[in-house]
Amino acid sequence: MKAFDLSGHGYVEPVTISNPHGINLTAYAVGTARDLYVTIINKTHSSTNAATDAVVTIQAQGFTSASAASMVLTDGQAGNASLMTATLGGASITNHARWLGKWTPSIPDTNGSVTLTVQATTAAVVIIHAAGAFVGPIQIDQSGALEVFATGANGDIWHDRQETADVSNSSSTNWNGWTDLQGGVLSEGGAAVVKNQDNTLEIFIPSTAGEVYFNHLLTPGAAGPIWVRAATASPASWPRRTRMAA
């Protein structure tokens, strides 16, 4: 359920599979103009003497790949479908602790394709970021919600975030409301907001002192209003605002 939740942001895309070795494998794709999510499930297992690792190449059509990352769902023993020790992104999901699964970055091939090995009795969620769709005052976080940034008249960076993703003609009631990030650094121009390979967001500003400062969200898709005042941010969510020497 969590794997499909991670890969379910966008619109269903058609998938054509070339499978010359006849491996029992299926794939699903969901995408937007910025991101393409592909879920690959290798259904082979040892109880039928058919456990086979699959080398999969994803070739997106009409989508220029710039970077990619994957997250694997496995029980820790490829081909064994009887274990109850599943992890997603290297971490288990329990009822009493926060899930700490991580994306594993990968580099697309020169032709834009992404290649990975999906072991027997495992599934992989692959996210592919489009080239040229990383920078802007508006970004989409891992939950699919819009995050918007603006420079106020006083030079502070302001932020607003959707409460619920994928809401058509989202009204003001679906937004948290504008919040002044403050932090003691004034911006001389607009903010540049980028999405990392693990879907965390980073914000860069040119300060009135002639220096560049940045701040970033450490945990992708954190619940609630994730952007807070940089000067008072908790170490678990945001580091302090950092100066980059020019």
C-alpha positions as CSV (number, residue, x, y, z in Angstrom):
1,M,0.0,0.0,0.0
2,K,2.8,2.4,0.9
3,A,4.7,1.6,-2.3
4,F,1.6,2.4,-4.5
5,D,1.0,5.6,-2.4
6,L,4.6,6.8,-3.2
7,S,4.1,6.1,-6.9
8,G,0.5,7.3,-7.3
9,H,0.9,11.0,-7.9
10,G,-0.2,12.2,-11.3
11,Y,-2.1,10.6,-14.2
12,V,-2.1,7.0,-15.4
13,E,0.3,6.6,-18.3
14,P,0.3,3.7,-20.8
15,V,3.0,1.1,-20.4
16,T,4.3,-1.2,-23.2
17,I,6.5,-4.1,-22.0
18,S,9.1,-5.9,-24.2
19,N,9.8,-9.1,-22.3
20,P,11.7,-11.5,-24.6
21,H,12.6,-13.9,-21.7
22,G,9.0,-14.2,-20.5
23,I,9.7,-13.2,-16.9
24,N,6.6,-12.9,-14.8
25,L,6.8,-9.2,-14.3
26,T,4.3,-6.3,-14.5
27,A,4.7,-2.5,-14.5
28,Y,2.6,0.5,-13.9
29,A,3.3,4.2,-14.7
30,V,1.9,7.4,-13.3
31,G,3.2,10.8,-14.3
32,T,3.0,14.6,-14.5
33,A,4.9,17.1,-16.6
34,R,7.6,17.1,-13.9
35,D,7.9,13.5,-12.7
36,L,7.3,10.0,-13.9
37,Y,6.7,7.2,-11.5
38,V,7.1,3.6,-12.6
39,T,6.3,0.7,-10.4
40,I,7.8,-2.7,-11.4
41,I,6.8,-6.0,-9.7
42,N,8.8,-9.1,-10.2
43,K,6.4,-12.0,-9.4
44,T,8.8,-14.8,-9.8
45,H,9.6,-16.9,-6.7
46,S,11.5,-20.1,-5.7
47,S,8.5,-22.2,-4.9
48,T,7.8,-22.6,-8.6
49,N,11.5,-23.0,-9.5
50,A,11.2,-19.8,-11.5
51,A,13.0,-17.2,-9.4
52,T,14.6,-14.8,-11.9
53,D,16.1,-11.4,-11.4
54,A,15.0,-8.9,-14.1
55,V,17.2,-6.3,-15.6
56,V,14.8,-3.6,-16.5
57,T,15.3,-0.6,-18.7
58,I,12.7,2.2,-18.6
59,Q,12.5,4.3,-21.7
60,A,10.1,7.2,-21.2
61,Q,8.4,8.5,-24.3
62,G,8.1,12.3,-24.7
63,F,9.8,12.9,-21.4
64,T,13.4,14.0,-21.1
65,S,14.9,12.3,-18.1
66,A,17.4,14.4,-16.0
67,S,17.7,12.3,-12.8
68,A,16.1,9.3,-11.2
69,A,15.8,7.5,-7.9
70,S,14.3,4.2,-6.8
71,M,12.9,2.5,-3.7
72,V,12.7,-1.3,-3.3
73,L,10.1,-3.4,-1.6
74,T,11.6,-6.7,-0.4
75,D,11.4,-9.3,2.3
76,G,15.2,-9.4,2.4
77,Q,15.6,-12.7,0.6
78,A,15.1,-12.6,-3.1
79,G,12.9,-15.3,-4.5
80,N,11.4,-16.3,-1.1
81,A,7.8,-15.3,-0.9
82,S,7.1,-16.8,2.5
83,L,8.8,-14.3,4.8
84,M,7.0,-11.6,6.8
85,T,10.0,-9.2,7.0
86,A,9.2,-6.7,4.3
87,T,11.1,-3.4,4.0
88,L,10.5,-0.5,1.7
89,G,13.4,1.8,1.0
90,G,15.5,-0.1,3.5
91,A,13.1,0.4,6.4
92,S,10.2,-1.6,7.8
93,I,6.8,-0.1,8.5
94,T,5.5,-0.6,12.0
95,N,2.5,0.7,14.1
96,H,4.6,2.5,16.6
97,A,7.5,4.2,14.8
98,R,8.1,6.6,12.0
99,W,8.9,5.0,8.6
100,L,12.4,6.0,7.5
101,G,12.6,4.6,4.0
102,K,15.0,6.3,1.6
103,W,15.3,6.8,-2.1
104,T,18.4,5.5,-3.9
105,P,19.6,8.0,-6.5
106,S,20.6,6.7,-10.0
107,I,21.9,8.4,-13.1
108,P,19.9,8.0,-16.4
109,D,21.7,6.7,-19.4
110,T,22.9,9.1,-22.1
111,N,19.7,8.4,-24.1
112,G,17.5,9.2,-21.1
113,S,16.6,5.6,-20.2
114,V,16.9,4.3,-16.6
115,T,18.2,0.8,-16.0
116,L,17.9,-1.2,-12.8
117,T,17.8,-4.8,-11.6
118,V,14.5,-5.9,-9.9
119,Q,15.2,-9.2,-8.0
120,A,12.7,-12.1,-7.8
121,T,9.8,-11.5,-5.4
122,T,10.5,-7.8,-5.1
123,A,9.1,-4.6,-6.4
124,A,10.7,-1.3,-7.2
125,V,9.3,2.2,-7.4
126,V,11.2,4.5,-9.7
127,I,10.8,8.2,-9.9
128,I,12.3,10.0,-12.9
129,H,12.6,13.8,-12.9
130,A,12.2,15.8,-16.1
131,A,15.0,17.9,-17.3
132,G,14.5,21.7,-16.9
133,A,11.7,21.3,-14.4
134,F,13.6,21.8,-11.2
135,V,13.8,25.5,-10.5
136,G,11.0,27.9,-9.7
137,P,9.1,29.6,-7.0
138,I,6.6,26.8,-7.2
139,Q,7.4,23.1,-6.6
140,I,5.5,19.9,-6.0
141,D,6.5,18.0,-2.8
142,Q,6.4,14.2,-2.4
143,S,2.8,14.2,-1.3
144,G,1.9,15.9,-4.6
145,A,1.0,19.2,-2.9
146,L,2.1,22.5,-4.3
147,E,4.6,24.6,-2.4
148,V,4.7,28.3,-3.3
149,F,7.4,30.9,-2.4
150,A,7.5,34.7,-2.8
151,T,9.7,37.6,-1.8
152,G,7.9,40.1,0.4
153,A,8.3,43.8,0.4
154,N,10.6,43.6,3.4
155,G,12.9,41.1,1.7
156,D,11.7,38.1,3.8
157,I,10.8,34.9,1.9
158,W,7.1,33.9,2.3
159,H,5.7,30.4,1.8
160,D,2.3,28.8,1.3
161,R,1.4,25.1,0.9
162,Q,-1.6,23.1,-0.2
163,E,-3.4,21.0,2.4
164,T,-4.5,18.4,-0.1
165,A,-2.8,17.5,-3.4
166,D,-4.5,17.1,-6.8
167,V,-7.5,19.3,-6.0
168,S,-8.9,20.9,-9.2
169,N,-9.2,24.7,-9.0
170,S,-7.9,24.5,-5.4
171,S,-9.6,27.2,-3.4
172,S,-8.0,29.3,-0.6
173,T,-9.5,26.9,2.0
174,N,-7.2,24.2,0.7
175,W,-4.0,26.3,1.6
176,N,-2.2,26.7,4.9
177,G,-1.9,30.5,4.4
178,W,1.2,32.6,3.8
179,T,4.0,32.3,6.4
180,D,7.1,34.5,6.7
181,L,10.1,32.2,6.9
182,Q,12.2,35.1,8.3
183,G,15.5,33.7,9.7
184,G,17.4,37.0,9.7
185,V,18.4,36.9,6.0
186,L,16.8,39.3,3.5
187,S,16.5,38.4,-0.1
188,E,17.5,40.8,-2.9
189,G,15.6,38.8,-5.5
190,G,13.3,35.9,-6.1
191,A,13.8,32.5,-4.5
192,A,15.0,29.5,-6.5
193,V,13.4,26.3,-5.2
194,V,14.7,22.9,-6.4
195,K,13.7,19.4,-5.9
196,N,16.4,16.9,-4.9
197,Q,16.6,13.2,-6.1
198,D,14.9,12.1,-2.8
199,N,12.1,14.7,-3.4
200,T,13.1,17.0,-0.6
201,L,13.0,20.7,-1.4
202,E,15.8,23.2,-1.2
203,I,15.5,27.0,-1.4
204,F,18.2,29.4,-2.5
205,I,18.1,33.2,-2.1
206,P,20.5,36.1,-3.0
207,S,20.9,38.1,0.2
208,T,21.0,41.9,0.4
209,A,24.6,41.4,1.8
210,G,25.7,40.0,-1.6
211,E,25.8,36.4,-0.4
212,V,23.8,33.3,-1.3
213,Y,21.9,31.5,1.4
214,F,20.0,28.2,1.3
215,N,17.8,26.1,3.5
216,H,16.4,22.6,2.9
217,L,13.8,20.2,4.1
218,L,15.5,17.0,5.5
219,T,12.5,14.7,5.4
220,P,10.5,14.4,2.2
221,G,6.7,14.5,2.5
222,A,6.6,15.3,6.2
223,A,3.1,15.7,7.6
224,G,1.7,19.1,8.4
225,P,3.1,22.6,7.6
226,I,6.6,21.5,7.0
227,W,8.2,25.0,6.3
228,V,8.9,26.9,9.5
229,R,11.0,29.9,10.5
230,A,14.5,29.0,9.7
231,A,15.8,30.6,12.9
232,T,13.7,28.3,15.1
233,A,13.6,25.1,13.0
234,S,13.9,21.8,14.8
235,P,17.1,19.8,13.9
236,A,14.7,17.0,12.9
237,S,13.2,19.0,10.1
238,W,15.4,21.9,9.1
239,P,19.0,22.9,9.6
240,R,19.9,26.5,10.2
241,R,20.1,28.8,7.2
242,T,23.6,28.4,5.6
243,R,25.8,30.9,4.0
244,M,27.5,29.9,0.7
245,A,30.7,31.8,0.0
246,A,30.7,33.7,-3.3
